[in-house]
Amino acid sequence: MSAIKIGKISFSNIMPIYHFFRTDQFDEHQVELIPQVPSQLNRSMAAGTIDMGPISSFEYGRNYKEYEILPDLSISSKGQVRSIFLFSRKPIEELKEAKVALTDKSATSNHLLKVILEKFYESFSSYKVMPANLEKMMAIADAALLIGDDALLASWNNPGYYMYDLGELWYKHTGLWSVFAVWAVRREVTHSKSELLRSVHNEFLHSKKRGLTDLDTVVAQAKKEFGATAEFWKVYYTGLSYEFTSEHKKGLEYYYACAAELGLLEEAAKVEIWSPDSRQSAV
């Protein structure tokens, strides 16, 4: 049996899930971890060159018929996410017909911003996707969206722009969870490699549990790789949710409904959760 190819987002936000993942629990060639940024991982999953991984929620919504969601795993927030920021020259209420630069490293956050601006602020801005560089983005735009480590760095060195946390904005207007990434698996893998998938899923849950209970180790590694203080990383990681509950599903389904309403998705995606106890998915 060929290996399950697992995408690994090369961002600090994923570290509590992956830091303690034990590849030595598997036989040689059973699993392969492939680091990529979210946009790369989205394309690889769609092409079938990667079998499973934490893809952007929007990408799941766009190709939901090809995937199922692994239970109890996500990157979410209820309120501040602290790593997805809109930087703006003016208050968000004044971005009515603005030029907005979008990061080329995201799909979920780009479309979440469009939903927030259009649905909640009646803003009909023009958008340009470009490499994540705040200075270059703001040279051609009124506002710029950054995610992940790019957003963290820019927030630490913000030269004076208004700064809005997208998780906080979504919660302010909906009272719901923001689900930025889900652990998706291609449907054919749930059938052809169900036993191995069950073992991989269990290892992710083990790694997540250890990552959150031994957070100091993860924090030390994040500080070493990315800078900032230990206190910052503790607040950051404890502010994120790595679960996927019925309440997470509710927030995600509303996001899909809004995206479909605005024409960002052809239809509101159906959230289907893979069941480790059978080959059938649980809705």
Kinemage of the C-alpha trace (Angstrom):
@kinemage 1
@onewidth
@group {chain A} dominant
@subgroup {mainchain}
@vectorlist {calphas} color= white
{ca met a 1} P 0.000 0.000 0.000
{ca ser a 2} L 1.351 3.426 -0.924
{ca ala a 3} L 1.939 6.047 1.748
{ca ile a 4} L -0.672 8.518 2.888
{ca lys a 5} L 0.718 11.880 1.832
{ca ile a 6} L -0.055 14.434 4.551
{ca gly a 7} L 0.140 18.180 4.016
{ca lys a 8} L 1.728 20.269 6.749
{ca ile a 9} L 1.112 24.014 6.787
{ca ser a 10} L 4.435 25.779 7.260
{ca phe a 11} L 2.997 28.300 9.733
{ca ser a 12} L 3.451 28.752 13.463
{ca asn a 13} L -0.277 28.249 14.104
{ca ile a 14} L -0.038 24.559 13.237
{ca met a 15} L 2.766 23.688 15.650
{ca pro a 16} L 0.631 22.365 18.543
{ca ile a 17} L -0.821 19.745 16.183
{ca tyr a 18} L 2.346 18.639 14.421
{ca his a 19} L 5.155 19.123 16.963
{ca phe a 20} L 4.617 15.755 18.651
{ca phe a 21} L 3.418 13.797 15.583
{ca arg a 22} L 5.363 10.526 15.689
{ca thr a 23} L 6.191 9.255 12.224
{ca asp a 24} L 8.101 6.387 13.874
{ca gln a 25} L 4.742 4.924 14.925
{ca phe a 26} L 4.277 3.846 11.314
{ca asp a 27} L 6.083 1.388 9.095
{ca glu a 28} L 8.475 2.802 6.530
{ca his a 29} L 6.676 4.416 3.586
{ca gln a 30} L 3.273 4.453 5.357
{ca val a 31} L 3.145 8.218 5.898
{ca glu a 32} L 4.865 11.208 4.325
{ca leu a 33} L 4.644 14.761 5.727
{ca ile a 34} L 4.856 17.477 3.058
{ca pro a 35} L 5.254 21.096 4.281
{ca gln a 36} L 3.405 23.696 2.179
{ca val a 37} L 1.686 27.064 2.578
{ca pro a 38} L -2.132 26.887 2.544
{ca ser a 39} L -2.578 27.902 -1.106
{ca gln a 40} L -0.104 25.219 -2.235
{ca leu a 41} L -1.776 22.606 -0.074
{ca asn a 42} L -5.181 23.526 -1.492
{ca arg a 43} L -3.926 22.940 -5.039
{ca ser a 44} L -2.154 19.700 -4.126
{ca met a 45} L -5.258 18.287 -2.452
{ca ala a 46} L -7.421 19.209 -5.434
{ca ala a 47} L -4.925 17.582 -7.796
{ca gly a 48} L -4.741 14.439 -5.664
{ca thr a 49} L -0.983 14.661 -5.098
{ca ile a 50} L -1.653 15.020 -1.356
{ca asp a 51} L -4.181 12.750 0.370
{ca met a 52} L -5.053 14.723 3.477
{ca gly a 53} L -4.168 17.800 5.464
{ca pro a 54} L -5.346 21.065 7.019
{ca ile a 55} L -6.769 22.795 3.956
{ca ser a 56} L -8.450 26.164 4.027
{ca ser a 57} L -12.134 26.050 4.865
{ca phe a 58} L -12.960 27.830 1.622
{ca glu a 59} L -11.136 25.185 -0.385
{ca tyr a 60} L -13.179 22.485 1.324
{ca gly a 61} L -16.296 24.455 0.435
{ca arg a 62} L -15.239 24.741 -3.194
{ca asn a 63} L -14.478 21.023 -3.587
{ca tyr a 64} L -16.496 19.492 -0.775
{ca lys a 65} L -17.746 16.632 -2.943
{ca glu a 66} L -14.154 15.369 -3.157
{ca tyr a 67} L -13.416 15.464 0.584
{ca glu a 68} L -14.536 14.510 4.061
{ca ile a 69} L -13.518 16.305 7.259
{ca leu a 70} L -11.588 14.480 9.971
{ca pro a 71} L -13.309 14.915 13.352
{ca asp a 72} L -11.850 16.868 16.279
{ca leu a 73} L -9.293 18.812 14.244
{ca ser a 74} L -9.367 22.379 12.912
{ca ile a 75} L -7.779 25.796 13.238
{ca ser a 76} L -10.492 28.035 14.609
{ca ser a 77} L -11.205 30.938 16.908
{ca lys a 78} L -14.185 32.371 18.733
{ca gly a 79} L -13.193 35.998 18.585
{ca gln a 80} L -9.608 37.128 18.124
{ca val a 81} L -7.394 34.849 16.029
{ca arg a 82} L -4.342 37.162 16.343
{ca ser a 83} L -2.786 36.126 13.031
{ca ile a 84} L -5.237 37.311 10.365
{ca phe a 85} L -5.224 41.079 10.087
{ca leu a 86} L -6.605 43.741 7.787
{ca phe a 87} L -4.321 46.781 7.755
{ca ser a 88} L -6.064 49.955 6.605
{ca arg a 89} L -5.364 53.647 6.057
{ca lys a 90} L -8.869 54.483 7.275
{ca pro a 91} L -11.489 52.992 9.618
{ca ile a 92} L -13.157 49.893 8.205
{ca glu a 93} L -16.515 51.689 8.143
{ca glu a 94} L -15.045 54.034 5.517
{ca leu a 95} L -13.833 51.298 3.147
{ca lys a 96} L -16.817 51.666 0.844
{ca glu a 97} L -15.175 51.573 -2.584
{ca ala a 98} L -11.600 50.976 -1.589
{ca lys a 99} L -8.735 49.128 -3.203
{ca val a 100} L -7.858 46.100 -1.079
{ca ala a 101} L -4.743 43.964 -1.513
{ca leu a 102} L -5.191 40.294 -0.585
{ca thr a 103} L -2.473 37.851 0.411
{ca asp a 104} L -1.595 35.125 -2.084
{ca lys a 105} L -1.290 32.624 0.782
{ca ser a 106} L -4.945 32.241 1.689
{ca ala a 107} L -8.366 31.431 0.308
{ca thr a 108} L -10.553 31.279 3.419
{ca ser a 109} L -9.361 34.597 4.836
{ca asn a 110} L -9.585 36.431 1.514
{ca his a 111} L -13.195 35.384 1.063
{ca leu a 112} L -14.000 35.883 4.746
{ca leu a 113} L -12.882 39.493 4.346
{ca lys a 114} L -15.134 39.888 1.304
{ca val a 115} L -18.076 38.515 3.288
{ca ile a 116} L -17.344 40.836 6.217
{ca leu a 117} L -16.923 43.945 4.059
{ca glu a 118} L -19.879 43.327 1.764
{ca lys a 119} L -22.392 41.793 4.177
{ca phe a 120} L -21.636 43.706 7.362
{ca tyr a 121} L -20.171 47.007 6.138
{ca glu a 122} L -21.891 47.377 2.733
{ca ser a 123} L -18.481 47.853 1.160
{ca phe a 124} L -17.939 46.969 -2.481
{ca ser a 125} L -14.213 47.270 -2.839
{ca ser a 126} L -11.934 46.122 -5.632
{ca tyr a 127} L -9.441 43.387 -4.812
{ca lys a 128} L -5.971 42.432 -5.982
{ca val a 129} L -4.188 39.246 -4.908
{ca met a 130} L -0.458 39.744 -4.518
{ca pro a 131} L 2.598 38.493 -2.609
{ca ala a 132} L 2.434 39.051 1.127
{ca asn a 133} L 4.472 42.222 1.678
{ca leu a 134} L 2.701 44.951 3.630
{ca glu a 135} L 4.802 47.826 2.270
{ca lys a 136} L 4.287 46.816 -1.367
{ca met a 137} L 0.628 46.015 -0.822
{ca met a 138} L -0.107 49.374 0.778
{ca ala a 139} L 1.757 51.152 -2.014
{ca ile a 140} L -1.105 50.272 -4.388
{ca ala a 141} L -4.050 49.793 -2.014
{ca asp a 142} L -6.078 51.434 0.746
{ca ala a 143} L -6.007 48.265 2.850
{ca ala a 144} L -4.157 44.941 2.895
{ca leu a 145} L -4.925 41.503 4.294
{ca leu a 146} L -2.174 39.315 5.721
{ca ile a 147} L -2.347 35.916 7.424
{ca gly a 148} L -0.150 33.651 9.480
{ca asp a 149} L 3.427 34.594 10.185
{ca asp a 150} L 3.275 37.476 7.677
{ca ala a 151} L 0.423 38.973 9.703
{ca leu a 152} L 2.233 38.434 12.988
{ca leu a 153} L 5.387 40.157 11.757
{ca ala a 154} L 3.436 43.065 10.283
{ca ser a 155} L 1.437 43.511 13.493
{ca trp a 156} L 4.649 43.704 15.520
{ca asn a 157} L 6.043 46.333 13.143
{ca asn a 158} L 2.818 48.163 12.249
{ca pro a 159} L 3.812 51.683 11.092
{ca gly a 160} L 0.489 53.158 12.181
{ca tyr a 161} L -2.288 51.577 10.106
{ca tyr a 162} L -5.683 50.698 11.522
{ca met a 163} L -5.546 46.978 12.264
{ca tyr a 164} L -8.534 44.611 12.332
{ca asp a 165} L -8.590 40.990 13.462
{ca leu a 166} L -10.876 39.030 11.126
{ca gly a 167} L -11.799 36.487 13.792
{ca glu a 168} L -12.908 39.310 16.056
{ca leu a 169} L -14.910 40.995 13.281
{ca trp a 170} L -16.709 37.748 12.363
{ca tyr a 171} L -17.606 37.046 15.995
{ca lys a 172} L -18.753 40.626 16.523
{ca his a 173} L -21.315 40.333 13.730
{ca thr a 174} L -22.349 36.664 14.009
{ca gly a 175} L -21.500 35.356 17.479
{ca leu a 176} L -20.124 32.245 15.758
{ca trp a 177} L -16.840 30.382 15.500
{ca ser a 178} L -14.446 31.245 12.705
{ca val a 179} L -13.098 28.042 11.160
{ca phe a 180} L -10.042 28.840 9.073
{ca ala a 181} L -8.806 25.360 8.256
{ca val a 182} L -10.203 21.840 8.485
{ca trp a 183} L -8.418 18.504 8.297
{ca ala a 184} L -9.724 17.123 5.020
{ca val a 185} L -9.122 13.754 3.436
{ca arg a 186} L -9.843 12.754 -0.141
{ca arg a 187} L -12.856 10.460 -0.323
{ca glu a 188} L -11.048 7.677 -2.152
{ca val a 189} L -8.540 7.465 0.704
{ca thr a 190} L -11.319 6.909 3.250
{ca his a 191} L -12.146 3.709 1.368
{ca ser a 192} L -8.816 2.482 0.011
{ca lys a 193} L -6.738 3.211 3.136
{ca ser a 194} L -9.317 3.242 5.912
{ca glu a 195} L -7.256 1.319 8.489
{ca leu a 196} L -4.125 3.407 7.942
{ca leu a 197} L -6.222 6.587 7.972
{ca arg a 198} L -7.662 5.553 11.328
{ca ser a 199} L -4.148 5.189 12.723
{ca val a 200} L -3.037 8.529 11.271
{ca his a 201} L -6.093 10.267 12.723
{ca asn a 202} L -5.399 8.753 16.152
{ca glu a 203} L -1.798 9.940 15.964
{ca phe a 204} L -2.963 13.481 15.164
{ca leu a 205} L -5.278 13.424 18.169
{ca his a 206} L -2.427 12.158 20.357
{ca ser a 207} L -0.105 14.852 19.022
{ca lys a 208} L -2.712 17.555 19.574
{ca lys a 209} L -3.365 16.438 23.147
{ca arg a 210} L 0.325 16.408 23.988
{ca gly a 211} L 0.929 19.701 22.165
{ca leu a 212} L -1.729 21.442 24.248
{ca thr a 213} L -0.779 19.839 27.577
{ca asp a 214} L 2.959 20.381 27.024
{ca leu a 215} L 2.485 23.822 25.537
{ca asp a 216} L 5.720 25.188 27.002
{ca thr a 217} L 7.709 22.956 24.643
{ca val a 218} L 5.746 24.203 21.644
{ca val a 219} L 6.101 27.803 22.832
{ca ala a 220} L 9.873 27.425 23.175
{ca gln a 221} L 10.110 26.109 19.620
{ca ala a 222} L 7.888 28.892 18.246
{ca lys a 223} L 9.987 31.501 20.045
{ca lys a 224} L 13.154 29.982 18.605
{ca glu a 225} L 11.819 29.866 15.034
{ca phe a 226} L 9.755 33.042 14.871
{ca gly a 227} L 10.854 35.343 17.702
{ca ala a 228} L 8.508 37.265 20.057
{ca thr a 229} L 8.066 36.377 23.710
{ca ala a 230} L 6.956 33.180 25.396
{ca glu a 231} L 3.993 35.051 26.853
{ca phe a 232} L 2.879 36.117 23.366
{ca trp a 233} L 2.904 32.524 22.088
{ca lys a 234} L 1.034 31.241 25.135
{ca val a 235} L -1.730 33.793 24.614
{ca tyr a 236} L -1.749 33.097 20.880
{ca tyr a 237} L -2.022 29.316 21.138
{ca thr a 238} L -4.530 29.304 23.978
{ca gly a 239} L -6.684 31.712 21.946
{ca leu a 240} L -6.929 29.245 19.067
{ca ser a 241} L -9.140 26.178 18.967
{ca tyr a 242} L -7.953 22.948 17.389
{ca glu a 243} L -11.279 21.145 17.885
{ca phe a 244} L -14.153 20.602 15.483
{ca thr a 245} L -17.444 20.432 17.373
{ca ser a 246} L -21.071 20.961 16.369
{ca glu a 247} L -20.612 24.660 17.202
{ca his a 248} L -17.596 24.871 14.886
{ca lys a 249} L -19.671 23.188 12.188
{ca lys a 250} L -22.455 25.737 12.711
{ca gly a 251} L -20.053 28.652 12.191
{ca leu a 252} L -18.532 27.009 9.134
{ca glu a 253} L -21.896 26.307 7.525
{ca tyr a 254} L -22.955 29.927 8.034
{ca tyr a 255} L -19.731 31.063 6.393
{ca tyr a 256} L -20.555 28.843 3.405
{ca ala a 257} L -24.099 30.202 3.282
{ca cys a 258} L -22.787 33.783 3.229
{ca ala a 259} L -20.212 32.944 0.569
{ca ala a 260} L -22.867 31.336 -1.625
{ca glu a 261} L -25.214 34.289 -1.085
{ca leu a 262} L -22.520 36.662 -2.375
{ca gly a 263} L -21.609 34.422 -5.315
{ca leu a 264} L -18.203 33.445 -3.904
{ca leu a 265} L -19.271 29.787 -3.929
{ca glu a 266} L -21.604 28.120 -6.445
{ca glu a 267} L -23.575 26.614 -3.560
{ca ala a 268} L -23.414 26.353 0.212
{ca ala a 269} L -21.115 23.429 0.921
{ca lys a 270} L -22.320 20.380 2.827
{ca val a 271} L -20.088 19.613 5.797
{ca glu a 272} L -19.472 15.856 5.938
{ca ile a 273} L -17.413 14.404 8.776
{ca trp a 274} L -15.533 11.133 8.360
{ca ser a 275} L -16.367 8.515 10.976
{ca pro a 276} L -13.390 6.511 12.266
{ca asp a 277} L -15.808 3.706 13.245
{ca ser a 278} L -16.927 2.934 9.716
{ca arg a 279} L -16.287 3.715 6.100
{ca gln a 280} L -19.399 5.825 6.032
{ca ser a 281} L -19.272 9.539 6.658
{ca ala a 282} L -21.291 11.146 9.411
{ca val a 283} L -23.130 14.357 8.595
